[in-house]
Amino acid sequence: MTTRLERTTAGEIVRTINEERHRIGATATGMVLTLIIVTDEENQSDATRAASFSAMEHPCRIITLIPRPGRVDPQLDANIDVGDTMGPGETVRLRLRGDLAEHGASVALPLLLPDTPVVVWWPTAAPDVPSADPIGAMAQRRITDAAASRHPMHALLQRKDGYLAGDTDLAWTRTTVWRAMLAAALDQPFAPISAVDVSAERSNPSAALLQAWLHSALGVPVALHRSQGPGITSVVMHTKTGPIELTRPDGRTGRLSRPGTASHDVPLPRRDLRDLIGEELRRLDPDDTYAEALSGVEIPSRRKKAAAKPAPSADRAKPAASEGRAKSAAKKPSSRGRSAKTAEPTP
């Protein structure tokens, strides 16, 4: 049963939780962590439900902060579920209205379970530096999602610049099944790998992290190519005896091919939100592999592409001196024209 409190306080919320626990004969001794979700009204339901599903495996107190800034009086409203349909833990949804929307850390602090780790998750927009955010500073683990940003690649670079041990991103979690399948494919003997190609839809942060991980693990050039998606569609590792390919064009089933052996299908589904957050809640220590991959992420700059285009010369800007000279130049291409054509980037 959901208990709704309007115009309440943190103290009243704690008292209500304790009363509900006593009513159903539950205790807080089995809680393993406090999960704080910071999200908007549109996404709060999906995020809270995904976290509650994970609470089946990790009983916890879920505090969903929903800032509602505006020209209204500061007000705190709460919806409280204890050991109900939302899982064996406790779920508290808090709507912070008016100026109170800027003080989520102060509201959440009295609700933290004592002597348990704190995890903060931003399902949508996240601070540029999660560890510097007042709410993020309270946590041992901070979970973001670059793919939920309007500019995913820019968000990934912000994660790189502001990284602190304990940070992670669901864009990295989405690569888990790919990394596991690729590692399994290399358990069998193979010829030396000379290069790798990764294909994914445009602006996919998971592909950029997978590219950096493969480069770090294999020590060979790894190129990133654009595909129609969904998500990552293929990884091709080139060897002297032929390519080792893992492809997934439909977003559900992968196909693994190796030189000299028959291709076979492997499970490679796109995972939903509850599986992703559940995986991240299984570990509370820093993810060093993610940190190493994130440090290697490089996103091509548009400036480099602009610099590759030849600038118009002063002679080209001027009209030809005579019609005969223009015809002569067209019949006999200059060496400068040939070199410019060679320098064009491959599509």
Secondary structure, 3 states (H helix, E strand, C coil): CCEEECCCCHHHHHHHHHHHHHHHCCCCCCCCEEEEEECCCCCHHHHHHHHHHHCCCCCEEEEEEEEECCCCCCEEEEEEEECCCCCCCEEEEEEEEHHHHHCHHHHHHHHCCCCCCEEEECCCCCCCCHHHCCCHHHCCEEEECHHHCCCHHHHHHHHHHCCCCCEEEHHHHCCHHHHHHHHHHCCCCCCCEEEEEEEECCCCHHHHHHHHHHHHHHCCCEEEEECCCCCEEEEEEEECCCCEEEECCCCCEEEEECCCCCCEEEECCCCCHHHHHHHHHCCCCCCHHHHHHHHCCCCCCHHHHHHHCCCCCHHHHCCCCCHHHHHHHHHCCCHHHHHHHHCCCCC
